[in-house]
Amino acid sequence: MAAQSKLFNTIQAADYIGGLKKNTLEGWRIRGAGTVYRKIGRLVRYTIDDLDAYLTAQTRTSTSQAGA
């Protein structure tokens, strides 16, 4: 993570990756799915690099293509 990389809270991260609700990311964390995150004390934070990597991994060329 670059020194100047911005950390997003759950609401900001959900909005960034497609206008999701924060509950979606919270559910993903419980299930161990979705994007990686940072736990800083009691705070949950996401980096733009991790969110971009998650979005890139979701790239598909057809609706029948299986996920990663």
Secondary structure as the mmCIF struct_conf table of DSSP 4:
data_model
#
loop_
_struct_conf.conf_type_id
_struct_conf.id
_struct_conf.beg_label_comp_id
_struct_conf.beg_label_asym_id
_struct_conf.beg_label_seq_id
_struct_conf.end_label_comp_id
_struct_conf.end_label_asym_id
_struct_conf.end_label_seq_id
TURN_TY1_P TURN_TY1_P1 ALA A 3 GLN A 4
HELX_LH_PP_P HELX_LH_PP_P1 SER A 5 LYS A 6
STRN STRN1 LEU A 7 PHE A 8
HELX_RH_AL_P HELX_RH_AL_P1 THR A 10 TYR A 16
TURN_TY1_P TURN_TY1_P2 ILE A 17 GLY A 18
BEND BEND1 GLY A 19 GLY A 19
HELX_RH_AL_P HELX_RH_AL_P2 LYS A 22 ARG A 31
TURN_TY1_P TURN_TY1_P3 GLY A 32 GLY A 32
BEND BEND2 GLY A 34 THR A 35
STRN STRN2 ARG A 38 ILE A 40
TURN_TY1_P TURN_TY1_P4 GLY A 41 ARG A 42
STRN STRN3 LEU A 43 THR A 47
HELX_RH_AL_P HELX_RH_AL_P3 ILE A 48 ALA A 57
TURN_TY1_P TURN_TY1_P5 GLN A 58 GLN A 58
BEND BEND3 THR A 61 SER A 62
TURN_TY1_P TURN_TY1_P6 THR A 63 SER A 64
HELX_LH_PP_P HELX_LH_PP_P2 GLN A 65 GLY A 67
#
